[in-house]
């Protein structure tokens, strides 16, 4: 699916410089950045969910360790 991405002039220039430095297209660099963003945030959400579910089980032990 195609989409239009509107960037501020400074964002566009930074993307252009990065793509030029890596000898890749601006589209390739932007797509990789999006994939990394989604992957990193998905991991963080999963970790938050696990911690929310598991930390209460160990709250007493963690509190004693902190003393």
mmJSON file of the N, C-alpha and C atoms, coordinates in Angstrom:
{"data_MODEL":{"atom_site":{
"group_PDB":["ATOM","ATOM","ATOM","ATOM","ATOM","ATOM","ATOM","ATOM","ATOM","ATOM","ATOM","ATOM","ATOM","ATOM","ATOM","ATOM","ATOM","ATOM","ATOM","ATOM","ATOM","ATOM","ATOM","ATOM","ATOM","ATOM","ATOM","ATOM","ATOM","ATOM","ATOM","ATOM","ATOM","ATOM","ATOM","ATOM","ATOM","ATOM","ATOM","ATOM","ATOM","ATOM","ATOM","ATOM","ATOM","ATOM","ATOM","ATOM","ATOM","ATOM","ATOM","ATOM","ATOM","ATOM","ATOM","ATOM","ATOM","ATOM","ATOM","ATOM","ATOM","ATOM","ATOM","ATOM","ATOM","ATOM","ATOM","ATOM","ATOM","ATOM","ATOM","ATOM","ATOM","ATOM","ATOM","ATOM","ATOM","ATOM","ATOM","ATOM","ATOM","ATOM","ATOM","ATOM","ATOM","ATOM","ATOM","ATOM","ATOM","ATOM","ATOM","ATOM","ATOM","ATOM","ATOM","ATOM","ATOM","ATOM","ATOM","ATOM","ATOM","ATOM","ATOM","ATOM","ATOM","ATOM","ATOM","ATOM","ATOM","ATOM","ATOM","ATOM","ATOM","ATOM","ATOM","ATOM","ATOM","ATOM","ATOM","ATOM","ATOM","ATOM","ATOM","ATOM","ATOM","ATOM","ATOM","ATOM","ATOM","ATOM","ATOM","ATOM","ATOM","ATOM","ATOM","ATOM","ATOM","ATOM","ATOM","ATOM","ATOM","ATOM","ATOM","ATOM","ATOM","ATOM","ATOM","ATOM","ATOM","ATOM","ATOM","ATOM","ATOM","ATOM","ATOM","ATOM","ATOM","ATOM","ATOM","ATOM","ATOM","ATOM","ATOM","ATOM","ATOM","ATOM","ATOM","ATOM","ATOM","ATOM","ATOM","ATOM","ATOM","ATOM","ATOM","ATOM","ATOM","ATOM","ATOM","ATOM","ATOM","ATOM","ATOM","ATOM","ATOM","ATOM","ATOM","ATOM","ATOM","ATOM","ATOM","ATOM","ATOM","ATOM","ATOM","ATOM","ATOM","ATOM","ATOM","ATOM","ATOM"],
"id":[1,2,3,4,5,6,7,8,9,10,11,12,13,14,15,16,17,18,19,20,21,22,23,24,25,26,27,28,29,30,31,32,33,34,35,36,37,38,39,40,41,42,43,44,45,46,47,48,49,50,51,52,53,54,55,56,57,58,59,60,61,62,63,64,65,66,67,68,69,70,71,72,73,74,75,76,77,78,79,80,81,82,83,84,85,86,87,88,89,90,91,92,93,94,95,96,97,98,99,100,101,102,103,104,105,106,107,108,109,110,111,112,113,114,115,116,117,118,119,120,121,122,123,124,125,126,127,128,129,130,131,132,133,134,135,136,137,138,139,140,141,142,143,144,145,146,147,148,149,150,151,152,153,154,155,156,157,158,159,160,161,162,163,164,165,166,167,168,169,170,171,172,173,174,175,176,177,178,179,180,181,182,183,184,185,186,187,188,189,190,191,192,193,194,195,196,197,198,199,200,201],
"type_symbol":["N","C","C","N","C","C","N","C","C","N","C","C","N","C","C","N","C","C","N","C","C","N","C","C","N","C","C","N","C","C","N","C","C","N","C","C","N","C","C","N","C","C","N","C","C","N","C","C","N","C","C","N","C","C","N","C","C","N","C","C","N","C","C","N","C","C","N","C","C","N","C","C","N","C","C","N","C","C","N","C","C","N","C","C","N","C","C","N","C","C","N","C","C","N","C","C","N","C","C","N","C","C","N","C","C","N","C","C","N","C","C","N","C","C","N","C","C","N","C","C","N","C","C","N","C","C","N","C","C","N","C","C","N","C","C","N","C","C","N","C","C","N","C","C","N","C","C","N","C","C","N","C","C","N","C","C","N","C","C","N","C","C","N","C","C","N","C","C","N","C","C","N","C","C","N","C","C","N","C","C","N","C","C","N","C","C","N","C","C","N","C","C","N","C","C","N","C","C","N","C","C"],
"label_atom_id":["N","CA","C","N","CA","C","N","CA","C","N","CA","C","N","CA","C","N","CA","C","N","CA","C","N","CA","C","N","CA","C","N","CA","C","N","CA","C","N","CA","C","N","CA","C","N","CA","C","N","CA","C","N","CA","C","N","CA","C","N","CA","C","N","CA","C","N","CA","C","N","CA","C","N","CA","C","N","CA","C","N","CA","C","N","CA","C","N","CA","C","N","CA","C","N","CA","C","N","CA","C","N","CA","C","N","CA","C","N","CA","C","N","CA","C","N","CA","C","N","CA","C","N","CA","C","N","CA","C","N","CA","C","N","CA","C","N","CA","C","N","CA","C","N","CA","C","N","CA","C","N","CA","C","N","CA","C","N","CA","C","N","CA","C","N","CA","C","N","CA","C","N","CA","C","N","CA","C","N","CA","C","N","CA","C","N","CA","C","N","CA","C","N","CA","C","N","CA","C","N","CA","C","N","CA","C","N","CA","C","N","CA","C","N","CA","C","N","CA","C","N","CA","C","N","CA","C","N","CA","C","N","CA","C"],
"label_alt_id":[null,null,null,null,null,null,null,null,null,null,null,null,null,null,null,null,null,null,null,null,null,null,null,null,null,null,null,null,null,null,null,null,null,null,null,null,null,null,null,null,null,null,null,null,null,null,null,null,null,null,null,null,null,null,null,null,null,null,null,null,null,null,null,null,null,null,null,null,null,null,null,null,null,null,null,null,null,null,null,null,null,null,null,null,null,null,null,null,null,null,null,null,null,null,null,null,null,null,null,null,null,null,null,null,null,null,null,null,null,null,null,null,null,null,null,null,null,null,null,null,null,null,null,null,null,null,null,null,null,null,null,null,null,null,null,null,null,null,null,null,null,null,null,null,null,null,null,null,null,null,null,null,null,null,null,null,null,null,null,null,null,null,null,null,null,null,null,null,null,null,null,null,null,null,null,null,null,null,null,null,null,null,null,null,null,null,null,null,null,null,null,null,null,null,null,null,null,null,null,null,null],
"label_comp_id":["UNK","UNK","UNK","UNK","UNK","UNK","UNK","UNK","UNK","UNK","UNK","UNK","UNK","UNK","UNK","UNK","UNK","UNK","UNK","UNK","UNK","UNK","UNK","UNK","UNK","UNK","UNK","UNK","UNK","UNK","UNK","UNK","UNK","UNK","UNK","UNK","UNK","UNK","UNK","UNK","UNK","UNK","UNK","UNK","UNK","UNK","UNK","UNK","UNK","UNK","UNK","UNK","UNK","UNK","UNK","UNK","UNK","UNK","UNK","UNK","UNK","UNK","UNK","UNK","UNK","UNK","UNK","UNK","UNK","UNK","UNK","UNK","UNK","UNK","UNK","UNK","UNK","UNK","UNK","UNK","UNK","UNK","UNK","UNK","UNK","UNK","UNK","UNK","UNK","UNK","UNK","UNK","UNK","UNK","UNK","UNK","UNK","UNK","UNK","UNK","UNK","UNK","UNK","UNK","UNK","UNK","UNK","UNK","UNK","UNK","UNK","UNK","UNK","UNK","UNK","UNK","UNK","UNK","UNK","UNK","UNK","UNK","UNK","UNK","UNK","UNK","UNK","UNK","UNK","UNK","UNK","UNK","UNK","UNK","UNK","UNK","UNK","UNK","UNK","UNK","UNK","UNK","UNK","UNK","UNK","UNK","UNK","UNK","UNK","UNK","UNK","UNK","UNK","UNK","UNK","UNK","UNK","UNK","UNK","UNK","UNK","UNK","UNK","UNK","UNK","UNK","UNK","UNK","UNK","UNK","UNK","UNK","UNK","UNK","UNK","UNK","UNK","UNK","UNK","UNK","UNK","UNK","UNK","UNK","UNK","UNK","UNK","UNK","UNK","UNK","UNK","UNK","UNK","UNK","UNK","UNK","UNK","UNK","UNK","UNK","UNK"],
"label_asym_id":["A","A","A","A","A","A","A","A","A","A","A","A","A","A","A","A","A","A","A","A","A","A","A","A","A","A","A","A","A","A","A","A","A","A","A","A","A","A","A","A","A","A","A","A","A","A","A","A","A","A","A","A","A","A","A","A","A","A","A","A","A","A","A","A","A","A","A","A","A","A","A","A","A","A","A","A","A","A","A","A","A","A","A","A","A","A","A","A","A","A","A","A","A","A","A","A","A","A","A","A","A","A","A","A","A","A","A","A","A","A","A","A","A","A","A","A","A","A","A","A","A","A","A","A","A","A","A","A","A","A","A","A","A","A","A","A","A","A","A","A","A","A","A","A","A","A","A","A","A","A","A","A","A","A","A","A","A","A","A","A","A","A","A","A","A","A","A","A","A","A","A","A","A","A","A","A","A","A","A","A","A","A","A","A","A","A","A","A","A","A","A","A","A","A","A","A","A","A","A","A","A"],
"label_entity_id":["1","1","1","1","1","1","1","1","1","1","1","1","1","1","1","1","1","1","1","1","1","1","1","1","1","1","1","1","1","1","1","1","1","1","1","1","1","1","1","1","1","1","1","1","1","1","1","1","1","1","1","1","1","1","1","1","1","1","1","1","1","1","1","1","1","1","1","1","1","1","1","1","1","1","1","1","1","1","1","1","1","1","1","1","1","1","1","1","1","1","1","1","1","1","1","1","1","1","1","1","1","1","1","1","1","1","1","1","1","1","1","1","1","1","1","1","1","1","1","1","1","1","1","1","1","1","1","1","1","1","1","1","1","1","1","1","1","1","1","1","1","1","1","1","1","1","1","1","1","1","1","1","1","1","1","1","1","1","1","1","1","1","1","1","1","1","1","1","1","1","1","1","1","1","1","1","1","1","1","1","1","1","1","1","1","1","1","1","1","1","1","1","1","1","1","1","1","1","1","1","1"],
"label_seq_id":[1,1,1,2,2,2,3,3,3,4,4,4,5,5,5,6,6,6,7,7,7,8,8,8,9,9,9,10,10,10,11,11,11,12,12,12,13,13,13,14,14,14,15,15,15,16,16,16,17,17,17,18,18,18,19,19,19,20,20,20,21,21,21,22,22,22,23,23,23,24,24,24,25,25,25,26,26,26,27,27,27,28,28,28,29,29,29,30,30,30,31,31,31,32,32,32,33,33,33,34,34,34,35,35,35,36,36,36,37,37,37,38,38,38,39,39,39,40,40,40,41,41,41,42,42,42,43,43,43,44,44,44,45,45,45,46,46,46,47,47,47,48,48,48,49,49,49,50,50,50,51,51,51,52,52,52,53,53,53,54,54,54,55,55,55,56,56,56,57,57,57,58,58,58,59,59,59,60,60,60,61,61,61,62,62,62,63,63,63,64,64,64,65,65,65,66,66,66,67,67,67],
"pdbx_PDB_ins_code":[null,null,null,null,null,null,null,null,null,null,null,null,null,null,null,null,null,null,null,null,null,null,null,null,null,null,null,null,null,null,null,null,null,null,null,null,null,null,null,null,null,null,null,null,null,null,null,null,null,null,null,null,null,null,null,null,null,null,null,null,null,null,null,null,null,null,null,null,null,null,null,null,null,null,null,null,null,null,null,null,null,null,null,null,null,null,null,null,null,null,null,null,null,null,null,null,null,null,null,null,null,null,null,null,null,null,null,null,null,null,null,null,null,null,null,null,null,null,null,null,null,null,null,null,null,null,null,null,null,null,null,null,null,null,null,null,null,null,null,null,null,null,null,null,null,null,null,null,null,null,null,null,null,null,null,null,null,null,null,null,null,null,null,null,null,null,null,null,null,null,null,null,null,null,null,null,null,null,null,null,null,null,null,null,null,null,null,null,null,null,null,null,null,null,null,null,null,null,null,null,null],
"Cartn_x":[0.846,0.0,0.9,0.534,1.292,0.77,1.674,1.275,2.174,1.7,2.481,2.976,4.249,4.85,5.33,4.754,5.147,6.138,7.279,8.332,8.593,9.017,9.486,10.788,11.147,12.355,13.593,13.737,14.925,14.903,13.72,13.606,13.957,13.466,13.757,15.255,15.867,17.307,18.106,17.714,18.407,18.256,17.074,16.838,17.661,17.7,18.471,19.953,20.48,21.897,22.193,21.298,21.5,21.492,20.545,20.443,21.683,22.14,23.342,24.555,24.688,25.803,25.815,24.621,24.503,24.379,24.41,24.256,22.978,21.91,20.59,19.595,18.398,17.372,16.763,16.174,15.478,14.35,13.685,12.596,13.106,14.239,14.798,15.123,15.73,16.105,14.849,13.852,12.607,11.893,11.822,11.144,11.855,13.192,13.938,13.679,13.661,13.409,12.027,11.046,9.693,9.671,10.323,10.369,11.025,12.138,12.838,11.982,11.308,10.442,9.339,8.672,7.567,8.088,9.207,9.779,10.175,10.863,11.308,10.139,9.121,7.977,7.123,7.08,6.346,7.012,8.349,9.086,8.839,8.869,8.664,7.271,6.274,4.904,4.778,5.416,5.383,6.06,7.21,7.913,7.058,6.436,5.556,4.42,3.853,2.743,3.212,4.355,4.884,5.186,5.804,6.122,4.859,3.845,2.582,1.949,2.108,1.496,2.337,3.659,4.531,5.059,5.283,5.849,5.017,3.697,2.924,3.197,3.512,3.811,5.041,5.973,7.248,7.409,6.345,6.417,7.019,6.587,7.097,8.6,9.018,10.439,11.275,10.766,11.503,11.595,10.554,10.565,11.598,11.665,12.655,14.081,14.274,15.607,16.035,15.093,15.398,15.72,15.514,15.768,17.21],
"Cartn_y":[-1.165,0.0,1.24,2.187,3.434,4.436,5.296,6.38,7.575,8.717,9.937,10.312,10.602,11.009,12.443,13.323,14.732,15.018,15.534,15.85,17.349,17.84,19.225,19.307,20.496,20.674,20.094,20.322,19.814,18.292,17.701,16.243,15.648,16.268,15.813,15.884,16.965,17.13,16.1,15.841,14.835,13.448,13.132,11.853,11.751,12.809,12.815,12.589,13.277,13.117,11.694,11.143,9.779,8.78,8.927,8.021,8.126,9.331,9.551,8.908,9.08,8.512,6.989,6.386,4.919,4.363,5.239,4.818,4.014,4.536,3.913,5.012,4.581,5.576,6.099,7.271,7.837,6.901,6.296,5.372,4.175,3.619,2.468,2.844,4.005,4.451,4.69,5.332,5.605,4.308,3.371,2.096,1.324,1.323,0.645,1.308,2.623,3.351,3.004,2.896,2.547,1.132,0.189,-1.196,-1.263,-0.564,-0.572,0.051,1.134,1.798,0.857,0.216,-0.688,-1.865,-2.442,-3.584,-3.202,-2.081,-1.651,-1.34,-0.679,-0.341,-1.562,-2.512,-3.749,-4.524,-4.569,-5.243,-4.563,-3.243,-2.5,-2.746,-2.781,-3.04,-4.445,-5.427,-6.801,-6.896,-6.248,-6.257,-5.6,-4.473,-3.814,-4.742,-5.443,-6.361,-7.489,-8.077,-9.17,-8.662,-7.499,-6.952,-6.659,-6.107,-5.83,-7.098,-8.192,-9.451,-10.2,-10.13,-10.957,-10.269,-8.965,-8.292,-8.446,-8.373,-8.544,-9.882,-10.907,-12.218,-12.148,-11.283,-11.222,-9.946,-9.224,-7.921,-8.038,-9.013,-9.171,-9.488,-10.396,-10.749,-9.554,-8.807,-7.634,-6.574,-6.414,-5.425,-5.807,-7.104,-7.562,-7.387,-7.637,-7.469,-6.003,-5.102,-3.673,-3.13,-3.896,-3.413,-3.613],
"Cartn_z":[0.0,0.0,0.0,-0.785,-0.873,0.148,0.599,1.489,1.238,1.651,1.532,2.915,3.016,4.28,4.121,4.893,4.824,5.942,5.569,6.528,6.528,7.667,7.74,6.945,6.536,5.728,6.405,7.71,8.41,8.517,8.676,8.714,7.355,6.309,4.954,4.667,5.078,4.845,5.637,6.869,7.684,7.06,6.573,5.917,4.637,3.88,2.642,2.918,3.938,4.29,4.751,5.584,6.084,4.935,4.031,2.882,2.01,1.793,0.981,1.646,2.943,3.701,3.614,3.635,3.613,2.2,1.198,-0.198,-0.398,0.194,0.064,-0.285,-0.679,-0.981,0.312,0.215,1.368,1.799,0.833,1.148,1.949,1.555,2.287,3.727,3.907,5.255,6.098,5.531,6.267,6.625,5.692,5.967,7.064,7.06,8.115,9.464,9.477,10.726,11.286,10.419,10.859,11.421,10.72,11.212,12.587,12.757,14.039,15.137,14.829,15.802,16.277,15.328,15.671,16.489,16.074,16.785,18.206,18.364,19.694,20.611,20.101,20.935,21.241,20.335,20.593,21.717,21.713,22.79,24.123,24.134,25.376,25.93,25.06,25.516,26.075,25.439,25.924,27.284,27.437,28.709,29.794,29.497,30.467,30.893,29.935,30.232,31.15,30.848,31.672,33.071,33.171,34.488,35.287,34.639,35.327,35.861,35.142,35.552,36.58,36.472,37.302,38.555,38.522,39.691,40.965,40.876,42.108,42.808,42.061,42.662,43.541,43.194,43.903,44.721,44.926,45.6,46.985,47.756,49.113,49.107,48.267,48.188,47.729,46.74,46.272,47.348,48.122,49.19,50.238,50.598,51.586,51.062,49.767,49.19,49.219,49.131,49.134,50.506,51.538,52.908,53.312],
"occupancy":[1.0,1.0,1.0,1.0,1.0,1.0,1.0,1.0,1.0,1.0,1.0,1.0,1.0,1.0,1.0,1.0,1.0,1.0,1.0,1.0,1.0,1.0,1.0,1.0,1.0,1.0,1.0,1.0,1.0,1.0,1.0,1.0,1.0,1.0,1.0,1.0,1.0,1.0,1.0,1.0,1.0,1.0,1.0,1.0,1.0,1.0,1.0,1.0,1.0,1.0,1.0,1.0,1.0,1.0,1.0,1.0,1.0,1.0,1.0,1.0,1.0,1.0,1.0,1.0,1.0,1.0,1.0,1.0,1.0,1.0,1.0,1.0,1.0,1.0,1.0,1.0,1.0,1.0,1.0,1.0,1.0,1.0,1.0,1.0,1.0,1.0,1.0,1.0,1.0,1.0,1.0,1.0,1.0,1.0,1.0,1.0,1.0,1.0,1.0,1.0,1.0,1.0,1.0,1.0,1.0,1.0,1.0,1.0,1.0,1.0,1.0,1.0,1.0,1.0,1.0,1.0,1.0,1.0,1.0,1.0,1.0,1.0,1.0,1.0,1.0,1.0,1.0,1.0,1.0,1.0,1.0,1.0,1.0,1.0,1.0,1.0,1.0,1.0,1.0,1.0,1.0,1.0,1.0,1.0,1.0,1.0,1.0,1.0,1.0,1.0,1.0,1.0,1.0,1.0,1.0,1.0,1.0,1.0,1.0,1.0,1.0,1.0,1.0,1.0,1.0,1.0,1.0,1.0,1.0,1.0,1.0,1.0,1.0,1.0,1.0,1.0,1.0,1.0,1.0,1.0,1.0,1.0,1.0,1.0,1.0,1.0,1.0,1.0,1.0,1.0,1.0,1.0,1.0,1.0,1.0,1.0,1.0,1.0,1.0,1.0,1.0],
"B_iso_or_equiv":[0.0,0.0,0.0,0.0,0.0,0.0,0.0,0.0,0.0,0.0,0.0,0.0,0.0,0.0,0.0,0.0,0.0,0.0,0.0,0.0,0.0,0.0,0.0,0.0,0.0,0.0,0.0,0.0,0.0,0.0,0.0,0.0,0.0,0.0,0.0,0.0,0.0,0.0,0.0,0.0,0.0,0.0,0.0,0.0,0.0,0.0,0.0,0.0,0.0,0.0,0.0,0.0,0.0,0.0,0.0,0.0,0.0,0.0,0.0,0.0,0.0,0.0,0.0,0.0,0.0,0.0,0.0,0.0,0.0,0.0,0.0,0.0,0.0,0.0,0.0,0.0,0.0,0.0,0.0,0.0,0.0,0.0,0.0,0.0,0.0,0.0,0.0,0.0,0.0,0.0,0.0,0.0,0.0,0.0,0.0,0.0,0.0,0.0,0.0,0.0,0.0,0.0,0.0,0.0,0.0,0.0,0.0,0.0,0.0,0.0,0.0,0.0,0.0,0.0,0.0,0.0,0.0,0.0,0.0,0.0,0.0,0.0,0.0,0.0,0.0,0.0,0.0,0.0,0.0,0.0,0.0,0.0,0.0,0.0,0.0,0.0,0.0,0.0,0.0,0.0,0.0,0.0,0.0,0.0,0.0,0.0,0.0,0.0,0.0,0.0,0.0,0.0,0.0,0.0,0.0,0.0,0.0,0.0,0.0,0.0,0.0,0.0,0.0,0.0,0.0,0.0,0.0,0.0,0.0,0.0,0.0,0.0,0.0,0.0,0.0,0.0,0.0,0.0,0.0,0.0,0.0,0.0,0.0,0.0,0.0,0.0,0.0,0.0,0.0,0.0,0.0,0.0,0.0,0.0,0.0,0.0,0.0,0.0,0.0,0.0,0.0],
"pdbx_formal_charge":[null,null,null,null,null,null,null,null,null,null,null,null,null,null,null,null,null,null,null,null,null,null,null,null,null,null,null,null,null,null,null,null,null,null,null,null,null,null,null,null,null,null,null,null,null,null,null,null,null,null,null,null,null,null,null,null,null,null,null,null,null,null,null,null,null,null,null,null,null,null,null,null,null,null,null,null,null,null,null,null,null,null,null,null,null,null,null,null,null,null,null,null,null,null,null,null,null,null,null,null,null,null,null,null,null,null,null,null,null,null,null,null,null,null,null,null,null,null,null,null,null,null,null,null,null,null,null,null,null,null,null,null,null,null,null,null,null,null,null,null,null,null,null,null,null,null,null,null,null,null,null,null,null,null,null,null,null,null,null,null,null,null,null,null,null,null,null,null,null,null,null,null,null,null,null,null,null,null,null,null,null,null,null,null,null,null,null,null,null,null,null,null,null,null,null,null,null,null,null,null,null],
"auth_seq_id":[1,1,1,2,2,2,3,3,3,4,4,4,5,5,5,6,6,6,7,7,7,8,8,8,9,9,9,10,10,10,11,11,11,12,12,12,13,13,13,14,14,14,15,15,15,16,16,16,17,17,17,18,18,18,19,19,19,20,20,20,21,21,21,22,22,22,23,23,23,24,24,24,25,25,25,26,26,26,27,27,27,28,28,28,29,29,29,30,30,30,31,31,31,32,32,32,33,33,33,34,34,34,35,35,35,36,36,36,37,37,37,38,38,38,39,39,39,40,40,40,41,41,41,42,42,42,43,43,43,44,44,44,45,45,45,46,46,46,47,47,47,48,48,48,49,49,49,50,50,50,51,51,51,52,52,52,53,53,53,54,54,54,55,55,55,56,56,56,57,57,57,58,58,58,59,59,59,60,60,60,61,61,61,62,62,62,63,63,63,64,64,64,65,65,65,66,66,66,67,67,67],
"auth_comp_id":["UNK","UNK","UNK","UNK","UNK","UNK","UNK","UNK","UNK","UNK","UNK","UNK","UNK","UNK","UNK","UNK","UNK","UNK","UNK","UNK","UNK","UNK","UNK","UNK","UNK","UNK","UNK","UNK","UNK","UNK","UNK","UNK","UNK","UNK","UNK","UNK","UNK","UNK","UNK","UNK","UNK","UNK","UNK","UNK","UNK","UNK","UNK","UNK","UNK","UNK","UNK","UNK","UNK","UNK","UNK","UNK","UNK","UNK","UNK","UNK","UNK","UNK","UNK","UNK","UNK","UNK","UNK","UNK","UNK","UNK","UNK","UNK","UNK","UNK","UNK","UNK","UNK","UNK","UNK","UNK","UNK","UNK","UNK","UNK","UNK","UNK","UNK","UNK","UNK","UNK","UNK","UNK","UNK","UNK","UNK","UNK","UNK","UNK","UNK","UNK","UNK","UNK","UNK","UNK","UNK","UNK","UNK","UNK","UNK","UNK","UNK","UNK","UNK","UNK","UNK","UNK","UNK","UNK","UNK","UNK","UNK","UNK","UNK","UNK","UNK","UNK","UNK","UNK","UNK","UNK","UNK","UNK","UNK","UNK","UNK","UNK","UNK","UNK","UNK","UNK","UNK","UNK","UNK","UNK","UNK","UNK","UNK","UNK","UNK","UNK","UNK","UNK","UNK","UNK","UNK","UNK","UNK","UNK","UNK","UNK","UNK","UNK","UNK","UNK","UNK","UNK","UNK","UNK","UNK","UNK","UNK","UNK","UNK","UNK","UNK","UNK","UNK","UNK","UNK","UNK","UNK","UNK","UNK","UNK","UNK","UNK","UNK","UNK","UNK","UNK","UNK","UNK","UNK","UNK","UNK","UNK","UNK","UNK","UNK","UNK","UNK"],
"auth_asym_id":["A","A","A","A","A","A","A","A","A","A","A","A","A","A","A","A","A","A","A","A","A","A","A","A","A","A","A","A","A","A","A","A","A","A","A","A","A","A","A","A","A","A","A","A","A","A","A","A","A","A","A","A","A","A","A","A","A","A","A","A","A","A","A","A","A","A","A","A","A","A","A","A","A","A","A","A","A","A","A","A","A","A","A","A","A","A","A","A","A","A","A","A","A","A","A","A","A","A","A","A","A","A","A","A","A","A","A","A","A","A","A","A","A","A","A","A","A","A","A","A","A","A","A","A","A","A","A","A","A","A","A","A","A","A","A","A","A","A","A","A","A","A","A","A","A","A","A","A","A","A","A","A","A","A","A","A","A","A","A","A","A","A","A","A","A","A","A","A","A","A","A","A","A","A","A","A","A","A","A","A","A","A","A","A","A","A","A","A","A","A","A","A","A","A","A","A","A","A","A","A","A"],
"auth_atom_id":["N","CA","C","N","CA","C","N","CA","C","N","CA","C","N","CA","C","N","CA","C","N","CA","C","N","CA","C","N","CA","C","N","CA","C","N","CA","C","N","CA","C","N","CA","C","N","CA","C","N","CA","C","N","CA","C","N","CA","C","N","CA","C","N","CA","C","N","CA","C","N","CA","C","N","CA","C","N","CA","C","N","CA","C","N","CA","C","N","CA","C","N","CA","C","N","CA","C","N","CA","C","N","CA","C","N","CA","C","N","CA","C","N","CA","C","N","CA","C","N","CA","C","N","CA","C","N","CA","C","N","CA","C","N","CA","C","N","CA","C","N","CA","C","N","CA","C","N","CA","C","N","CA","C","N","CA","C","N","CA","C","N","CA","C","N","CA","C","N","CA","C","N","CA","C","N","CA","C","N","CA","C","N","CA","C","N","CA","C","N","CA","C","N","CA","C","N","CA","C","N","CA","C","N","CA","C","N","CA","C","N","CA","C","N","CA","C","N","CA","C","N","CA","C","N","CA","C","N","CA","C","N","CA","C"],
"pdbx_PDB_model_num":[1,1,1,1,1,1,1,1,1,1,1,1,1,1,1,1,1,1,1,1,1,1,1,1,1,1,1,1,1,1,1,1,1,1,1,1,1,1,1,1,1,1,1,1,1,1,1,1,1,1,1,1,1,1,1,1,1,1,1,1,1,1,1,1,1,1,1,1,1,1,1,1,1,1,1,1,1,1,1,1,1,1,1,1,1,1,1,1,1,1,1,1,1,1,1,1,1,1,1,1,1,1,1,1,1,1,1,1,1,1,1,1,1,1,1,1,1,1,1,1,1,1,1,1,1,1,1,1,1,1,1,1,1,1,1,1,1,1,1,1,1,1,1,1,1,1,1,1,1,1,1,1,1,1,1,1,1,1,1,1,1,1,1,1,1,1,1,1,1,1,1,1,1,1,1,1,1,1,1,1,1,1,1,1,1,1,1,1,1,1,1,1,1,1,1,1,1,1,1,1,1]
}}}
